[in-house]
Amino acid sequence: MTTFYTEEEVKKHNTSDNCWCIANNNVYDVTDFLNKHPGGRFVLLSKGGQNVTTQYVWHSSHAKKIWKKYKIGEIAKQSTCCL
């Protein structure tokens, strides 16, 4: 079962103890990857709580496989209809 998050919820997760990001409407908890990132932990921390789809696109296919391990859910689609 897929867990859904709002962008506002993801924005709260921007610290070294709890770092999430969004790419292609998927939500990733990258907290455990901070110290493993080849570019250093600051690269991820500087994007914590943000949409990083642009950065995701230029990652290698090998790196994209690693991303899958950290996926925790998806961004909830917002309704544009009012009752």
C-alpha positions in Angstrom: 0.0 0.0 0.0 1.4 3.4 -1.0 1.7 6.1 1.6 0.9 9.6 0.4 2.4 12.9 1.7 1.7 16.5 1.0 4.5 18.8 -0.1 4.0 20.8 3.1 4.7 17.6 5.1 7.9 16.9 3.2 9.2 20.4 3.7 9.3 19.7 7.5 11.9 17.0 6.9 15.0 19.0 6.2 17.5 18.2 9.0 20.4 15.7 9.3 18.2 13.6 11.7 15.3 13.5 9.2 15.9 14.4 5.6 13.3 13.8 2.9 13.1 15.0 -0.7 10.7 14.7 -3.7 11.6 13.6 -7.2 9.0 12.9 -9.9 6.2 13.0 -7.3 7.9 10.3 -5.2 9.0 10.9 -1.6 12.4 9.7 -0.5 13.8 9.5 3.0 17.5 10.0 2.4 18.5 10.4 6.1 20.4 7.1 6.1 22.1 8.0 2.8 23.5 11.4 3.9 26.9 10.0 4.8 27.0 7.7 1.7 26.3 10.4 -0.9 29.3 10.6 -3.2 29.1 14.4 -3.3 28.9 14.6 0.5 26.1 15.0 3.0 25.7 18.8 2.4 24.5 18.1 -1.1 21.4 16.3 0.3 21.0 18.5 3.3 20.9 21.6 1.1 17.9 20.1 -0.7 16.2 18.6 2.3 12.4 19.0 2.2 12.5 20.1 -1.5 11.6 18.9 -4.9 14.8 17.6 -6.6 13.3 16.3 -9.8 15.8 18.4 -11.9 18.7 16.8 -10.0 17.2 13.3 -10.2 17.0 13.5 -14.0 20.8 13.7 -14.5 21.7 10.9 -12.2 23.0 7.6 -13.7 20.9 4.5 -14.0 22.9 3.0 -11.2 22.2 6.0 -8.9 18.5 5.8 -9.8 18.5 2.2 -8.6 19.8 3.4 -5.3 17.1 6.0 -5.0 14.4 3.2 -5.2 15.7 1.9 -1.8 14.8 5.1 -0.1 11.3 5.7 -1.5 8.8 5.9 1.3 5.7 7.2 -0.6 4.3 9.6 -3.1 3.0 13.2 -3.2 -0.8 13.2 -2.8 -2.6 14.7 -5.8 -4.4 17.8 -4.8 -8.1 18.2 -5.7 -8.9 21.3 -7.8 -12.6 20.8 -7.3 -14.7 22.4 -4.6 -18.0 21.2 -3.1 
